[in-house]
Amino acid sequence: MPRRITSLNVALAQPVEIKGRKVMTAIGKRPVEGPRPVRALGLEGDEQADLSVHGGLSKAVYAYPAEHYPFWQTVRAQARAALWDEALPPGALGENLTITGLLEKDAWVGDVLRFADCELAVSEPRFPCFKFNAAMGFDQASKLMSANAWCGFYLQVRVAGTLRAGESFEVIPGPRDVGITELFRARVAAQRR
């Protein structure tokens, strides 16, 4: 499968009510058209609400494989959070880049995604929280993400430039010492102790 951005997604932080509590979140990313500047702290027009767990230099852009979308559509329907034929829109998992051709099991810390006009380096996995459960519409979403290690990964901006939906990329291998899946599973296991 070709490696490309299928959707480029952004959102501004806004207050939402989750289980009776008002919280700020920018998980509700929506697709944008045309080129979008990407700088050290992320995509133009995008925000993160909780900078202790999202954003910053090492977590400027979040990528999620489109290959996992059919799974999430099915489990949301099983949980009665959506209809069986209700498509899950791009950005629904809070990602800036909905991508094809690069799964977590094949991504390593330090790998560089080279686009036509910028370079982004794989930095770490994303860890789900209660906001992810709310976005998916059912309380077991974080547990399913953890069980499958389908977490997506954060990217650090190495070379600023522009990105656009439909753009292809190549992966320039990094040191290949720490894989995203292994790092995710190790941290999840440590939290269970």
Order of alpha helices (4+ residues) and beta strands (2+ residues): beta-beta-beta-beta-beta-beta-beta-alpha-beta-beta-beta-alpha-alpha-beta-beta-beta-alpha
